[in-house]
Amino acid sequence: MSFLSKRSLHLPAAILAGTAAGVVSGLVKLGWENVLPPRTEERDATNPPQTLLQQFGVPAKVTHATYHYSGHELPWVSYVIHFGFSTTFAVLYQILGEKIPAIKKDAGTWFGLAIWVAFHLGIMPAMGTVPSAKDQPEEEHVSEALGHVIWMVTNDLVGDEVYRRLVAQARK
């Protein structure tokens, strides 16, 4: 069995499919975090996207900017980072998965867990964006690990279907 796929990649279709998947999976991940919130309210007062931006010098008045909808104050800057991350990795997953099928093993479960480990246990703690892995509550690990699996499975399902349809349409 070859490591690389011999199938040709339809790059525009992969980018569109990954973008669509990233938006849908970003919504799924937000929903998941309403069911199993990963952080305490105190730690979420300045959430990781806001903290990251502030580490890069973006002022709090920008990182905490909100919009109002249905009586709620919603953090639009956090959403830009959230959906930017989601769509970036969904596009990457779609492109790489077409060329390296092993990435899509078990509908992206392992890829999602790898992203969680890399960012939530490695990169963000190393940058001081979130506490070290040992100092994060168990509930945060459970929510984030399962949330990343569900996020990536959503990317896999939506991305594959959109890609399949776009490629079929391009062949007509």
C-alpha positions as CSV (number, residue, x, y, z in Angstrom):
1,M,0.0,0.0,0.0
2,S,1.4,3.4,-1.0
3,F,1.7,6.2,1.5
4,L,0.7,8.8,-1.1
5,S,-2.5,8.6,-3.2
6,K,-2.2,8.3,-6.9
7,R,-5.5,10.2,-7.3
8,S,-5.2,13.7,-8.7
9,L,-6.1,16.5,-6.4
10,H,-8.6,19.1,-7.6
11,L,-7.2,22.0,-5.6
12,P,-10.0,24.5,-6.0
13,A,-12.6,21.9,-5.0
14,A,-10.4,20.9,-2.0
15,I,-10.2,24.5,-0.9
16,L,-13.9,25.2,-1.3
17,A,-14.8,21.9,0.4
18,G,-12.4,22.5,3.3
19,T,-13.8,26.1,3.8
20,A,-17.4,24.8,3.9
21,A,-16.4,22.0,6.3
22,G,-14.5,24.5,8.5
23,V,-17.5,26.8,8.8
24,V,-19.8,23.9,9.7
25,S,-17.4,22.2,12.0
26,G,-16.7,25.6,13.7
27,L,-20.4,25.9,14.5
28,V,-20.4,22.3,15.8
29,K,-17.4,23.0,18.0
30,L,-19.1,26.1,19.4
31,G,-22.2,24.1,20.1
32,W,-20.1,21.4,21.8
33,E,-18.5,24.0,24.1
34,N,-22.0,25.1,25.2
35,V,-22.7,21.5,26.2
36,L,-19.3,20.8,27.8
37,P,-17.6,24.2,28.5
38,P,-13.9,23.7,28.4
39,R,-13.0,26.6,30.8
40,T,-14.4,28.1,33.9
41,E,-16.2,31.4,33.6
42,E,-13.2,33.1,35.3
43,R,-10.7,31.6,32.7
44,D,-13.1,32.4,29.9
45,A,-13.3,36.1,30.9
46,T,-10.3,36.4,28.5
47,N,-10.5,33.3,26.3
48,P,-7.5,31.8,24.5
49,P,-8.0,33.6,21.2
50,Q,-8.2,36.9,23.1
51,T,-5.2,36.0,25.1
52,L,-3.2,35.1,22.0
53,L,-4.1,38.3,20.3
54,Q,-3.1,40.3,23.4
55,Q,0.2,38.5,23.5
56,F,0.8,39.8,19.9
57,G,0.1,43.4,21.1
58,V,-3.6,43.7,20.1
59,P,-5.3,45.9,22.8
60,A,-8.0,44.4,25.1
61,K,-10.5,46.9,23.8
62,V,-10.1,45.2,20.4
63,T,-9.8,41.6,21.6
64,H,-12.9,42.0,23.8
65,A,-15.0,43.8,21.1
66,T,-18.5,42.4,20.9
67,Y,-21.7,42.6,19.0
68,H,-25.2,42.4,20.4
69,Y,-27.8,39.8,19.3
70,S,-31.0,38.8,21.0
71,G,-29.9,40.4,24.3
72,H,-26.5,38.7,24.3
73,E,-23.0,40.3,24.1
74,L,-21.0,38.1,21.7
75,P,-17.2,38.2,21.2
76,W,-16.9,38.7,17.4
77,V,-13.1,38.9,17.5
78,S,-12.9,35.5,19.2
79,Y,-15.2,34.1,16.5
80,V,-13.0,35.4,13.8
81,I,-10.0,33.5,15.3
82,H,-12.2,30.5,16.0
83,F,-13.5,30.2,12.5
84,G,-10.1,31.1,11.0
85,F,-8.5,28.3,12.9
86,S,-11.3,25.9,12.0
87,T,-11.3,26.7,8.2
88,T,-7.5,26.7,8.0
89,F,-7.2,23.2,9.4
90,A,-10.2,22.0,7.5
91,V,-8.7,23.1,4.2
92,L,-5.3,21.6,5.2
93,Y,-7.0,18.4,6.2
94,Q,-8.9,18.2,2.9
95,I,-5.9,18.8,0.8
96,L,-3.5,16.6,2.7
97,G,-6.1,13.9,3.1
98,E,-6.6,13.7,-0.6
99,K,-2.8,13.1,-1.1
100,I,-2.0,11.2,2.1
101,P,-5.1,9.0,2.8
102,A,-3.7,7.8,6.2
103,I,-4.5,11.3,7.6
104,K,-8.2,10.6,7.2
105,K,-8.0,7.3,9.2
106,D,-11.1,6.8,11.3
107,A,-12.8,9.9,9.8
108,G,-10.2,12.3,11.1
109,T,-10.4,11.2,14.7
110,W,-6.6,10.9,15.1
111,F,-5.9,14.1,13.2
112,G,-8.3,15.9,15.5
113,L,-6.7,14.5,18.6
114,A,-3.2,15.4,17.2
115,I,-4.4,19.0,16.7
116,W,-5.6,19.1,20.3
117,V,-2.4,17.7,21.7
118,A,-0.3,20.0,19.6
119,F,-2.1,23.2,20.4
120,H,-3.8,22.7,23.8
121,L,-1.1,20.6,25.5
122,G,2.0,21.9,23.6
123,I,2.0,25.2,21.7
124,M,-0.5,27.3,23.7
125,P,1.0,26.3,27.1
126,A,4.5,26.9,25.8
127,M,3.5,30.4,24.7
128,G,1.7,31.1,28.0
129,T,-1.7,31.4,26.2
130,V,-3.2,28.7,28.5
131,P,-1.9,27.1,31.6
132,S,0.5,24.1,31.3
133,A,-1.3,20.8,30.6
134,K,-0.9,19.6,34.2
135,D,-2.5,22.8,35.5
136,Q,-5.5,22.6,33.2
137,P,-8.6,21.0,34.8
138,E,-9.6,17.5,33.8
139,E,-12.9,18.9,32.5
140,E,-11.0,21.1,30.1
141,H,-9.0,18.1,28.7
142,V,-12.2,16.0,28.3
143,S,-14.1,18.8,26.6
144,E,-11.3,19.8,24.3
145,A,-10.2,16.3,23.4
146,L,-13.8,15.1,22.6
147,G,-14.6,18.5,20.9
148,H,-11.6,18.2,18.6
149,V,-12.6,14.7,17.6
150,I,-16.2,15.8,16.8
151,W,-14.8,18.9,15.1
152,M,-12.6,16.9,12.8
153,V,-15.2,14.1,12.1
154,T,-17.5,16.9,11.0
155,N,-14.7,18.3,8.7
156,D,-14.2,14.8,7.3
157,L,-17.9,14.2,6.6
158,V,-18.7,17.7,5.2
159,G,-15.5,18.1,3.4
160,D,-15.6,14.7,1.7
161,E,-19.2,15.2,0.5
162,V,-18.6,18.8,-0.8
163,Y,-15.4,17.7,-2.5
164,R,-17.0,14.7,-4.1
165,R,-19.8,16.9,-5.5
166,L,-17.6,19.6,-6.7
167,V,-15.2,17.2,-8.5
168,A,-18.2,15.4,-10.1
169,Q,-19.6,18.7,-11.3
170,A,-16.2,19.8,-12.7
171,R,-16.1,16.5,-14.7
172,K,-19.4,17.2,-16.4
